[in-house]
Amino acid sequence: MAAKAGNWQSYKRVLLPPVRDLHRLSVYGDYGALRKALARYSPKEVTEIVKASGLKGRGGAGFPTGLKWSFMPPVDPDVPRFLCCNGDESEPGTYKDRQLMEFNPHQIFEGILISNYAISAKACYLYIRGEFADWITLMEEELDKAYAANFVGENIMGSGFSADIILHKGAGAYICGEETSLMESLEGKRAYPRIKPPFPAQSGIWGYPTTINNADTLACVPPIIAHGAEWFAAIGAPDHPGPLLYGISGHVNRPGVYEYPSGMLITDLLEVAHGMRADKKLKAVVPGGASVPVLRADMIDGVTMDANSLRAAGSMLGTAGLLFLDEDTDMVSFLRRVTRFYHHESCGQCTPCRDGTGWMENLVTRIDEGQGNTRDLDLLLDLCDQMEGRTVCALADAAAWPVRNTIKRFRADFEAKCRKAIWATETKAA
Amino acid sequence: MPSVTIDGRKYEFEGHPRLLQFCLDHGIEVPHFCYHPSMSVPANCRQCLVDIGAPVRSRATGELERTEDGEPVIRYFPKLQTSCSHTLADGQVVHTSRSSDKVARAQQDNLELMLINHPLDCPICDQAGMCPLQIQAYKYGPEGSRFEFRKTHKPKKVKLGPHVVLDAERCINCTRCTRFTDEISRSHQLTIIDRGVKNYPLTPPGLVFDDPYSMNVIDLCPVGALTSADFRFQARIWEMSSTPSIITASAKGSNCYYWVRDNLILRVTPRPNPEVNDFWLPDEDRLAYRCFNEDRPGGPEIREDGARQGATWEAACARAAELLSAAGLRSVFLASALATVEDNYLLMALARMTGGTVAGYLPHIAPGHGDGWLRTDERAPNGEGCRRLGLGPADVDALNEQIAKGEYDVLYVLEDDPVAAGLSELGAVSVILHYHNTTNRTLSLADVALPAATAAETIGTFVNVDGRAQRVVPAKAIRGAHRTLMMHMGLSRADRHGTPFDRWHNESHLINCKPSWELLPAVAGAMGHRMDYPGPRQIMDEVSSTVPAFGGATHKAMGLAGVKLPEV
């Protein structure tokens, strides 16, 4: 089956351009896309262009970006409205935003400013994961430069449009990446996700209309404005177009972030990463960050990196952070690490997630240590039912999916580690 | 009118009610923990999940889509919804655990998860017996637990402030306490610390939970995590009876329950009344109950040969009558903002009979103490009631002077302490004193000391600063009057949680005192005057019909919620 990515070998990068281009203020000719947007388009037109480009959110949920912008209420001069850029990248196996911040910060800024213009917001909060301390320093320095060059701030490049970018250091929790809890955190509160509705477009930061986009999503906006919606829509898979940053990790020879069109064959990406380490066989792939369902090696034939293809294969695109696991991998240990993560990162607001994630870790740990019973597997699946879809945010879902699917797809591995009999013969019932 | 179908039954509604509150208002029980009607809705306990469907409207016409039978097509939400956060809309269909196995299972699952890290130390927990977690776990929870691991351990005894002690393991993180300090008392002294299963409420570093309303979080806590430093481990819930009454430590008259075991009040909790205190009580009101238990008198006394000696009630009243008769017009009566309207009314009647003077009541004002909410500058429960009877604050200096000049022979004090109020020149007069506590500084000067029933032992009316007349009923029994008779028999078991094991009417800690509405007629009778009232109810009937400022304030009308008196 042909890759939807087309002729990806000759693809020219737009998000993480070649190093020789990096030392310019912006690879798009000094905020040329922003200049173009301000000079040629009304805010509504910018939104329409982004809608036409088919850009979908890169943060994991894949919601159409232009559509999200159009949810903002009509402009009321008395009501502030905000853009929020989510740079709290913390999904395990995902490190694309960090690369963007490191190598191409101005494209994020430019994307933010164009989006600010599109939704008529005067300010954008750029929330960066607190652990990215060095990157925050870098972004601060680069932002100062942009301010000095009047690309940000009052009356940008004489256009009459003003917008500020406020950098905010994250509070060091996975949950802060959830859009509503990010806003709580930004407001100085404990990062507990909010109940929806109301959605951020009605009540976001400080209760005002807010649009929140991933940093990677916003970095896609300048090329769309510069080259047009058709150009963007023609890149990669038609239903999920544009460049994707594939964060490849695991047992491969060359892990790293690779920019290619969407819709790449998973097998091609493995080739891009120079194959499995020590020529081991592939056992499993987690295609989009730790929370998406794992795929067995025999399930990835012809599967491309776009939402529809992955859904058909039984997984999700997520953040496009691929984790390749080789034949020596103990899937129980792998799942133990994943459940440990979600147990550690559950914010503790909702009962099913707070108590369920810990219980899951207990059970998987017990199996991993050889003390588990096969009935524990059924209990784990039952727990997934008890958690999924019953909490305020999707963290419980994200914790339940890997458990459900790893057990489902590698049940033999789990059963092999369980005790052979439920009741050990030497412990006779008293 | 818009309507909603809940468990197959149709209900009409107005406005935009929240589903959970609507259910509770209509007697449909939905288990819940974090929801509280006075606070924001975080929907974090996930216990009140229900299945909700909405009628489908055609996109083209906006008309309701209908099945072949003409019934609207209902489309259910893909996930179960928390009823606390759901706003009702016309035509919606709701299934609670009574009509949906899916909902029943979800609620059961949630309770199983809630209990896995809960210590289940109900046998020693203060909350057991009236614990929402315990009750709802029995009713909606699973039969047992499948959890076979070590529970999370957290601090068992954290003193958050002077009055509140936290047992973090019991906490189910409903955030009611933190929302109370953020939204109601606004002291912002509590926050949730740590993350996930390790989290529990705590004060920020360096802060002490000394909010004047801190103890409300104890009532709000749906488990036994927040306990009262004062009441902790004192009694089991089912050993006590709770009597609905009002607070008499302030002029606000906040509604409360008195919890009694062995005729001792062990704790005071708020009783919801939206017209007065909503759901809340200040800490000082809760902790003022000690005066009902401690330093109580042993019985009536009269002065013989310079020393007070025990006497019978008849002898004491006869001595009081003797002193009053001898004094004739040269007697002065002090009313009291600490006594009921009925007692003050009878005191005024007695003064009229003897021809004595009523000098007003002793004011109990602490300027600056009030906070515009439930704490008041006036530290007595019935100042407004006295004023409405036509009594003014007594001029202590003028009275001192008059007594020093020898204008009076007898000072008759109703349930107050004039010496503490500055009335120092009492050497020349005979003092007849109705008193509550032996700490009363006038007691040593009294010629006739009549122990009076306190607000927790009598029946009567108090008027709060906002002109609301409210009734107290006896929460505990005394030796001098029969509680059950006072309550007119029929009301005798007003305790909500009464069981065959409760300790209402035993002989422990019975105080030998009488309500002033029995003492004053007895004194009048000994003087040969008739003051015939069967009880406070009839006195109040007379007051409400003869004193315009008390119009409508009969005991029947006051009930448990009180009545607003006419403006004066």
Interface residues (C-beta under 8 A of the other chain):
Chain A: A173 I175 R190 Y192 I195 H343 H344 E345 S346 C347 G348 Q349 C350 T351 P352 R354 D355 G356 T357 G358 W359 N362 R366 L379 D385 Q386 G389 R390 T391 V392
Chain B: V41 P42 A43 N44 C45 R46 Q47 L49 P78 K79 L80 T82 S85 A106 D109 N110 E112 L113 M114 I116 N117 R146 F147 F149 T152 I172 N173 T175 T191 I192 D194 R195 G196 V197 K198 N199
